[in-house]
C-alpha cells in the first residue's frame, strides 16, 4: 500500500480549496484530514473518500469500489474510490470532498 510523494502532492493540491487539508502517512498509505477530521485516505496512489448513507450512492452510481484494506479478504471500509474524472475536476471534487468531510464530522460527534 505505497503512496508516491507526487500523487499525494497532487491530491492535496486538488483539495486545496477545501481549507486546512493535510496528509498523515500511516500503514503504508496516508490519511487525508481537514482540521482534525479524517475524510479521505490514499492507498496505492488511489484517493478514497469517507461515505455513509448520505453519499454512498454517488460513488456506486459512478462505478466506484469500496476500499479493501486486505485485497484477499472481503472486508471493506467506509471509504470509496474517487473516480478519475471527479479527481481531475476540482469543482466536482470539492462537492464530493465536502460531503465526505460532513460524513467524517458527523462520525466524530458520535
C-alpha positions as CSV (number, residue, x, y, z in Angstrom):
1,X,0.0,0.0,0.0
2,X,2.6,2.6,-1.1
3,X,1.9,6.2,-1.8
4,X,4.1,8.3,-4.0
5,X,5.0,11.8,-2.9
6,X,3.9,13.1,-6.3
7,X,0.4,11.6,-6.2
8,X,-0.1,12.8,-2.6
9,X,1.0,16.3,-3.5
10,X,-1.4,16.2,-6.5
11,X,-4.3,15.1,-4.2
12,X,-3.6,17.8,-1.7
13,X,-3.4,20.4,-4.4
14,X,-6.7,19.3,-5.9
15,X,-8.3,19.6,-2.4
16,X,-6.7,22.9,-1.5
17,X,-10.0,24.9,-1.8
18,X,-11.5,22.8,1.0
19,X,-9.3,24.6,3.5
20,X,-6.8,23.3,6.0
21,X,-6.2,19.9,4.2
22,X,-3.2,17.8,5.1
23,X,-1.9,14.2,4.8
24,X,-0.6,12.0,7.5
25,X,1.2,8.8,6.5
26,X,0.1,5.6,8.2
27,X,0.2,1.9,7.5
28,X,1.9,2.5,4.1
29,X,-0.9,4.8,3.0
30,X,-1.9,8.3,4.0
31,X,-4.9,9.7,5.8
32,X,-6.4,12.9,4.4
33,X,-7.5,15.4,7.1
34,X,-9.3,18.7,7.2
35,X,-8.7,20.1,10.7
36,X,-8.9,17.0,13.0
37,X,-11.4,15.1,10.8
38,X,-10.1,12.3,8.5
39,X,-12.3,12.4,5.5
40,X,-10.2,10.5,3.0
41,X,-7.3,8.2,2.5
42,X,-4.7,7.4,-0.2
43,X,-3.6,3.8,-0.8
44,X,-1.6,2.6,-3.8
45,X,-1.9,6.1,-5.4
46,X,-5.7,6.0,-5.3
47,X,-7.8,8.5,-3.4
48,X,-10.8,7.2,-1.3
49,X,-13.3,9.4,0.4
50,X,-15.5,8.7,3.5
51,X,-19.0,7.5,2.9
52,X,-22.2,6.7,4.7
53,X,-25.9,6.5,3.6
54,X,-25.8,10.2,2.6
55,X,-23.2,9.9,-0.2
56,X,-22.5,6.3,-0.9
57,X,-24.9,6.3,-3.9
58,X,-22.8,8.9,-5.6
59,X,-19.9,6.6,-5.6
60,X,-21.9,3.4,-6.5
61,X,-23.6,5.2,-9.4
62,X,-20.1,6.2,-10.7
63,X,-19.0,2.5,-10.5
64,X,-16.5,3.2,-7.7
65,X,-15.3,0.5,-5.4
66,X,-15.0,0.5,-1.6
67,X,-11.6,0.5,0.0
68,X,-10.4,-3.0,0.8
69,X,-7.5,-2.9,3.3
70,X,-6.8,-6.6,2.6
71,X,-7.4,-7.4,-1.1
72,X,-7.6,-11.1,-0.5
73,X,-10.4,-10.6,2.1
74,X,-14.0,-9.4,1.7
75,X,-13.7,-6.8,4.5
76,X,-14.4,-3.2,3.3
77,X,-14.1,0.1,5.0
78,X,-16.4,3.2,4.8
79,X,-14.3,4.8,2.1
80,X,-14.9,4.6,-1.7
81,X,-12.5,5.2,-4.6
82,X,-12.8,8.6,-6.2
83,X,-13.5,8.2,-9.9
84,X,-10.6,9.6,-12.1
85,X,-12.9,12.2,-13.9
86,X,-14.0,13.5,-10.5
87,X,-10.4,13.7,-9.2
88,X,-9.4,15.7,-12.2
89,X,-12.2,18.2,-11.9
90,X,-11.6,20.5,-8.9
91,X,-15.1,21.8,-8.7
92,X,-16.7,18.4,-8.8
93,X,-14.1,17.0,-6.4
94,X,-14.9,19.8,-3.9
95,X,-18.5,18.7,-3.9
96,X,-17.6,15.1,-3.2
97,X,-15.0,16.1,-0.6
98,X,-17.3,18.4,1.2
99,X,-19.9,15.6,1.5
100,X,-17.1,13.2,2.8
101,X,-16.0,15.8,5.3
102,X,-19.6,16.2,6.5
103,X,-19.7,12.4,7.0
104,X,-16.4,12.4,8.9
105,X,-17.6,15.3,11.1
106,X,-20.9,13.5,11.9
107,X,-18.9,10.3,12.8
108,X,-16.6,12.3,15.1
109,X,-19.6,13.7,17.1
110,X,-20.9,10.2,17.8
